[in-house]
């Protein structure tokens, strides 16, 4: 068993939250270049081979999911082209998709964070995209480091998007958003209720914004609950950071992953950093 994760208790207006660093990783410490791996792009046929020997074959991944991997291939999702500074060690892999980027943890078998760059124009295009719920295990990840479809079956948890399907501006991006690399085990009531409101409120803001808006979403683990044969970690909380460079505004939605979760006031970026000590915007000057 990996060592216990460091917990940080802070008082939030109206609640006391226990939080941990946003990844289920084996150890904590500086992240060196050799620890974070840019995953090689698989053969097109390999994407359809997302099953492992331990589980039935999932639905084939869309061919477009072979889009470039390694953040050098998708700097557009990060402010100034600089990915968040994550001061942890572990089996981290960088994945690029058409509509978002994922830093994936092979310890938690979930994202550490998922980054998007949204605009009024991209969301207008997204309105015309038909949703197809074809979830799939991502074959770019080693079988031992990824979730598969059987992990979620009968667990009582939804496969919760970090980059929402409704944000995706093309058919390919929509299909890719159903990769389990973009998912965490999420309480179904929270997923369809207060968290869905946060996602919709974010889209409404972007539609009013003067320029592009950066959004980073991820899980927080304050205990060791896990589901399935692969022991996919269940987050205790979720966060969604919204950064509008043109307006000079940044805030972070913070929500418990529970059936009685509520939409609370957003945190300032300073409050968020005080709790998690996680620099999600190294390429931005944020007050």
Buried (B, 14 or more C-beta within 10 A) or exposed (E): EEEEBEEBEEEBEEEEBEBBBBBBBBEBEEBEEEBBBBBEBBEEEEBBBBBBEEBEBBBBBBEBBBBBBBBEBBBEBBBEEBBBEBEBBBBBBBBBBBBBBBBBBBBBBBBBBBBBBBBBEBBEEBEEBEEEEEBBBBBBBEBEBBBBBBBBEEBEBBBBBBBBBBBBBBBBBBBBBBBBBBBBBBBEBBBEBBBEBBBEBBBEBBBEBEEBBBBBBBBBBBBBBBBBEBBBBBBBBBBBBBBBBEEEBBBBBBBBBEEEBEEBEBBBBEBBBEBBEBBBBEBBEBE
